[in-house]
Amino acid sequence: LSAVDEMYEAKVKRAESNGNILRYIASMEFVDGLPRLNVSMEEVKRNSPLGSLKGTLNKIVVKSEYYAPHYAIEAPGAGSEITAGNLRRNLLYLLDGRKYLI
């Protein structure tokens, strides 16, 4: 895992040296009438709609020919404690022969 840590540390430093920040970004576009989805970690400008997020905030930025330049929907996420609890509950639910409902 240390090699992975080093790789991400280098990405963070590169982004910071460019005055940017890393964000996980999911995108969708239509190609030949079919949706194409992509999720990746990307370097974005700190003052951009996604780069300016703080804490557990999530944001959807919609770019279309109807709204120039874009519109955004922003709302708080669950945070790490609630998310971890939900993941734990979901994993326990998947266990065969579980004794307790959580």
Secondary structure, DSSP 8 states (H G I E B T S, - for coil): -HHHHHHHHHHHHHHHHTTEEEEEEEEEEEETTEEEEEEEEEEEETTSTTTT--TTEEEEEE--SSSSS-EEEEEE---HHHHHHHHHHHHHHHSTT-S---
